[in-house]
Amino acid sequence: MEDKRREKRVKEENKLICEIISSNNSLKHKKIFYTLTKDISLGGVNIRTDTFLPIDTVVKINLSLPKMHKIVCVRGKVKWVKSLYDDEVFELGLEFLDTPPDIITSLIGHLYSK
């Protein structure tokens, strides 16, 4: 299977707080949830969660970057959803939106430091 990703992905678990900002349909569950990343790149993040989010849902993400000793706040949009474990756990691909230059610099420092 061909990898269509534009950016290099780094597999790692980092703490993440996700707040739902907008959705195409009304969500009947928690608005804020806590989870871990599965992998991360300059363009987005892959997470697993028990909270279903439809494609195109916009979220605010507080992401821990331990190598930089920072927590960054970015907006993201759900690009894809994969159901795991009988719709009890979901894997989500979140694309970062309008990422400020200082956050990009922090992400570069975190992803490419040894």
C-alpha positions as CSV (number, residue, x, y, z in Angstrom):
1,M,0.0,0.0,0.0
2,E,1.4,3.4,-1.0
3,D,1.9,5.9,1.8
4,K,0.4,9.2,0.6
5,R,1.5,11.3,3.6
6,R,3.3,14.6,2.8
7,E,5.2,14.8,6.1
8,K,7.4,12.3,8.0
9,R,5.5,10.7,10.9
10,V,7.1,9.9,14.2
11,K,5.5,7.1,16.3
12,E,5.2,8.2,19.9
13,E,2.7,8.6,22.7
14,N,2.3,12.1,23.9
15,K,-0.5,13.5,26.1
16,L,-3.2,15.3,24.3
17,I,-6.3,17.2,25.4
18,C,-8.9,17.6,22.7
19,E,-11.8,20.1,22.8
20,I,-14.6,19.8,20.2
21,I,-15.1,23.2,18.5
22,S,-17.5,22.4,15.7
23,S,-19.2,19.4,14.1
24,N,-21.5,18.8,11.1
25,N,-24.0,17.0,13.4
26,S,-24.7,17.4,17.1
27,L,-22.5,15.2,19.3
28,K,-24.1,13.7,22.3
29,H,-21.0,13.0,24.3
30,K,-18.2,14.8,26.1
31,K,-16.9,18.1,24.6
32,I,-13.4,17.7,26.1
33,F,-11.5,14.4,26.3
34,Y,-7.9,13.3,27.1
35,T,-5.9,10.7,25.1
36,L,-2.5,9.9,23.7
37,T,-1.0,10.3,20.3
38,K,-0.2,7.3,18.2
39,D,2.0,9.3,15.8
40,I,2.7,12.9,14.9
41,S,4.0,15.0,12.0
42,L,4.3,18.6,11.1
43,G,0.9,18.3,9.4
44,G,-1.2,16.4,11.9
45,V,-1.6,13.7,14.5
46,N,-3.0,10.2,14.8
47,I,-4.9,9.4,18.0
48,R,-6.9,6.6,19.6
49,T,-10.0,7.5,21.7
50,D,-13.3,6.1,22.9
51,T,-14.9,9.4,21.6
52,F,-16.3,9.1,18.1
53,L,-15.8,12.3,16.0
54,P,-17.2,12.6,12.5
55,I,-15.0,13.6,9.5
56,D,-14.6,17.4,9.3
57,T,-15.1,17.9,13.0
58,V,-12.9,20.8,14.1
59,V,-11.1,20.5,17.4
60,K,-8.7,22.5,19.6
61,I,-5.7,20.3,20.6
62,N,-3.4,20.9,23.5
63,L,-0.4,18.6,22.7
64,S,2.5,17.8,24.9
65,L,5.9,18.0,23.3
66,P,8.2,16.5,26.0
67,K,11.5,17.0,24.0
68,M,10.8,20.7,23.9
69,H,9.3,20.9,27.4
70,K,6.2,22.5,26.0
71,I,2.5,22.1,25.5
72,V,1.3,23.6,22.2
73,C,-2.2,24.6,21.3
74,V,-3.4,24.0,17.7
75,R,-6.6,23.6,15.8
76,G,-7.2,20.4,13.9
77,K,-9.8,18.8,11.6
78,V,-10.8,15.1,11.5
79,K,-9.7,13.8,8.1
80,W,-10.4,10.1,8.7
81,V,-11.9,7.7,11.2
82,K,-11.3,4.0,11.7
83,S,-13.5,2.0,14.1
84,L,-11.7,-0.5,16.4
85,Y,-13.0,-2.9,18.9
86,D,-16.7,-3.0,17.9
87,D,-17.1,0.8,17.8
88,E,-15.8,1.2,21.3
89,V,-12.4,2.7,20.3
90,F,-11.6,4.9,17.3
91,E,-8.5,5.8,15.5
92,L,-8.6,9.3,14.1
93,G,-6.4,11.3,11.7
94,L,-6.3,15.0,12.7
95,E,-4.9,17.5,10.2
96,F,-3.5,20.7,11.8
97,L,-5.2,23.9,10.7
98,D,-3.7,27.4,10.4
99,T,-0.6,26.4,12.5
100,P,1.2,29.5,13.7
101,P,5.0,29.7,12.8
102,D,6.1,29.4,16.4
103,I,4.1,26.2,16.8
104,I,5.7,24.8,13.6
105,T,9.1,25.7,15.0
106,S,8.3,23.8,18.2
107,L,7.0,20.8,16.2
108,I,10.2,20.8,14.1
109,G,12.3,20.9,17.2
110,H,10.4,18.1,18.8
111,L,10.2,15.8,15.7
112,Y,13.7,16.2,14.5
113,S,15.7,16.3,17.8
114,K,17.5,13.3,19.0
